[in-house]
Amino acid sequence: MARMPRERSDILPALTEVFRTHGYEGASLTLISRHTGLGKGSLYHFFPGGKEEMAAAVLDGIDAWFENNIFEPLRRDGDPAGAIEAMFAETDRYFRSGERVCIVGVFALGDVRDRFAVRINAYFVAWRDALAAALLRSGRGEAVARDLAEEVVAGIQGALVAARAFGDPDLFRRRLARMRRLVAAS
């Protein structure tokens, strides 16, 4: 018999995968219940605000991971080139080399976009701005750093979508490698 989760954080990995696989609209409470092993009453105990609170908690976890592993190192690392390389490596690891879609991107493309618009925008702006800060510290001019950062973040997100659409996770790895070369050459 499975043990009852003690905290919301115990449920978040299963919730994250439900939203990643089915999007917000497709993540019914029945589906969430099945994947977490919890009845609807238990889900509401942990998330009184229902599915919207669950999605917000998932976004909080994603935000925290990206802040700690991507954004903060890009903003603060004394070795900007190393921080940028680490960003590419961590991005590849997080998205499992293109086999895992971006939940924030899924939400941005779905009907739920308006409900989480501020959160979605903040995620993409933070990534672009953190990368631009590292590029600026590495000697690029402000306009070049901002433009290149925007191109890289858009390229990562586009590569995730294209890898999924083509059924070719290696496409993501190839695009990441190309973006690494682009950053190195700029």
GICORJO-V462818 format. One record per residue. N is the residue number from 0. PSI is psi as a letter, one per 30 degrees, with the letter a starting at -180 (* if undefined). D_LAST is the distance of its C-alpha to the last C-alpha in Angstrom with 1 decimal. Layout:
# GICORJO-V462818
n->N psi->PSI d_last->D_LAST
n->N psi->PSI d_last->D_LAST
This chain:
# GICORJO-V462818
n->0 psi->k d_last->56.5
n->1 psi->k d_last->53.0
n->2 psi->k d_last->52.9
n->3 psi->k d_last->52.4
n->4 psi->k d_last->49.1
n->5 psi->f d_last->49.7
n->6 psi->l d_last->46.6
n->7 psi->e d_last->44.2
n->8 psi->f d_last->41.4
n->9 psi->f d_last->43.4
n->10 psi->f d_last->43.1
n->11 psi->e d_last->39.4
n->12 psi->e d_last->38.1
n->13 psi->e d_last->40.5
n->14 psi->e d_last->39.8
n->15 psi->e d_last->36.0
n->16 psi->e d_last->36.5
n->17 psi->e d_last->39.0
n->18 psi->e d_last->36.6
n->19 psi->e d_last->33.8
n->20 psi->e d_last->36.1
n->21 psi->f d_last->38.1
n->22 psi->l d_last->36.2
n->23 psi->e d_last->38.1
n->24 psi->e d_last->40.5
n->25 psi->f d_last->41.4
n->26 psi->i d_last->41.9
n->27 psi->l d_last->45.7
n->28 psi->e d_last->47.7
n->29 psi->e d_last->49.5
n->30 psi->e d_last->46.4
n->31 psi->e d_last->45.1
n->32 psi->e d_last->48.6
n->33 psi->e d_last->48.7
n->34 psi->f d_last->45.3
n->35 psi->f d_last->46.0
n->36 psi->g d_last->49.7
n->37 psi->k d_last->50.8
n->38 psi->l d_last->53.2
n->39 psi->e d_last->52.4
n->40 psi->e d_last->54.5
n->41 psi->e d_last->52.5
n->42 psi->e d_last->49.2
n->43 psi->f d_last->50.5
n->44 psi->e d_last->51.7
n->45 psi->e d_last->48.1
n->46 psi->i d_last->46.6
n->47 psi->f d_last->49.2
n->48 psi->g d_last->46.8
n->49 psi->a d_last->46.6
n->50 psi->e d_last->43.7
n->51 psi->e d_last->41.6
n->52 psi->e d_last->42.0
n->53 psi->e d_last->41.1
n->54 psi->e d_last->37.8
n->55 psi->e d_last->37.1
n->56 psi->e d_last->37.7
n->57 psi->e d_last->35.4
n->58 psi->e d_last->32.6
n->59 psi->e d_last->33.5
n->60 psi->e d_last->33.0
n->61 psi->e d_last->29.6
n->62 psi->e d_last->28.5
n->63 psi->e d_last->29.8
n->64 psi->e d_last->28.0
n->65 psi->e d_last->24.6
n->66 psi->e d_last->25.2
n->67 psi->e d_last->26.3
n->68 psi->f d_last->23.9
n->69 psi->d d_last->20.6
n->70 psi->e d_last->20.7
n->71 psi->e d_last->22.5
n->72 psi->e d_last->20.6
n->73 psi->e d_last->17.3
n->74 psi->e d_last->19.1
n->75 psi->f d_last->21.0
n->76 psi->k d_last->19.8
n->77 psi->f d_last->19.6
n->78 psi->i d_last->17.0
n->79 psi->e d_last->14.0
n->80 psi->e d_last->12.2
n->81 psi->e d_last->15.6
n->82 psi->e d_last->16.1
n->83 psi->e d_last->13.1
n->84 psi->e d_last->14.3
n->85 psi->e d_last->17.8
n->86 psi->e d_last->16.9
n->87 psi->e d_last->16.0
n->88 psi->e d_last->19.2
n->89 psi->e d_last->21.3
n->90 psi->e d_last->20.3
n->91 psi->e d_last->21.2
n->92 psi->e d_last->24.4
n->93 psi->e d_last->25.4
n->94 psi->g d_last->25.2
n->95 psi->h d_last->26.8
n->96 psi->h d_last->24.2
n->97 psi->g d_last->24.7
n->98 psi->f d_last->28.5
n->99 psi->k d_last->28.7
n->100 psi->l d_last->28.0
n->101 psi->j d_last->26.7
n->102 psi->e d_last->29.9
n->103 psi->e d_last->28.1
n->104 psi->e d_last->26.7
n->105 psi->e d_last->30.2
n->106 psi->e d_last->31.7
n->107 psi->e d_last->29.3
n->108 psi->f d_last->30.4
n->109 psi->l d_last->34.0
n->110 psi->f d_last->37.0
n->111 psi->f d_last->36.6
n->112 psi->e d_last->33.4
n->113 psi->e d_last->35.4
n->114 psi->e d_last->37.2
n->115 psi->g d_last->34.1
n->116 psi->e d_last->31.8
n->117 psi->e d_last->31.2
n->118 psi->e d_last->30.4
n->119 psi->e d_last->28.1
n->120 psi->e d_last->26.2
n->121 psi->e d_last->26.1
n->122 psi->e d_last->24.5
n->123 psi->e d_last->21.6
n->124 psi->e d_last->21.1
n->125 psi->e d_last->21.3
n->126 psi->e d_last->18.7
n->127 psi->e d_last->16.2
n->128 psi->e d_last->17.2
n->129 psi->e d_last->17.2
n->130 psi->e d_last->13.6
n->131 psi->e d_last->12.6
n->132 psi->e d_last->14.8
n->133 psi->e d_last->13.2
n->134 psi->e d_last->9.6
n->135 psi->e d_last->11.6
n->136 psi->f d_last->13.5
n->137 psi->g d_last->10.7
n->138 psi->f d_last->10.1
n->139 psi->l d_last->7.9
n->140 psi->l d_last->10.4
n->141 psi->e d_last->12.6
n->142 psi->e d_last->12.1
n->143 psi->e d_last->8.3
n->144 psi->e d_last->9.1
n->145 psi->e d_last->12.0
n->146 psi->e d_last->10.8
n->147 psi->e d_last->8.2
n->148 psi->e d_last->11.1
n->149 psi->e d_last->13.5
n->150 psi->e d_last->12.0
n->151 psi->e d_last->11.9
n->152 psi->e d_last->15.5
n->153 psi->e d_last->16.7
n->154 psi->e d_last->15.5
n->155 psi->e d_last->17.3
n->156 psi->e d_last->20.4
n->157 psi->e d_last->20.5
n->158 psi->e d_last->20.2
n->159 psi->e d_last->23.1
n->160 psi->e d_last->25.2
n->161 psi->e d_last->24.5
n->162 psi->e d_last->25.3
n->163 psi->e d_last->28.5
n->164 psi->e d_last->29.4
n->165 psi->f d_last->29.0
n->166 psi->h d_last->30.7
n->167 psi->i d_last->27.9
n->168 psi->f d_last->26.4
n->169 psi->f d_last->24.4
n->170 psi->e d_last->22.4
n->171 psi->e d_last->20.9
n->172 psi->e d_last->20.0
n->173 psi->e d_last->18.4
n->174 psi->e d_last->16.3
n->175 psi->e d_last->15.3
n->176 psi->e d_last->14.4
n->177 psi->e d_last->12.3
n->178 psi->e d_last->10.5
n->179 psi->e d_last->10.1
n->180 psi->e d_last->8.6
n->181 psi->e d_last->6.1
n->182 psi->e d_last->5.3
n->183 psi->e d_last->5.7
n->184 psi->f d_last->3.8
n->185 psi->* d_last->0.0
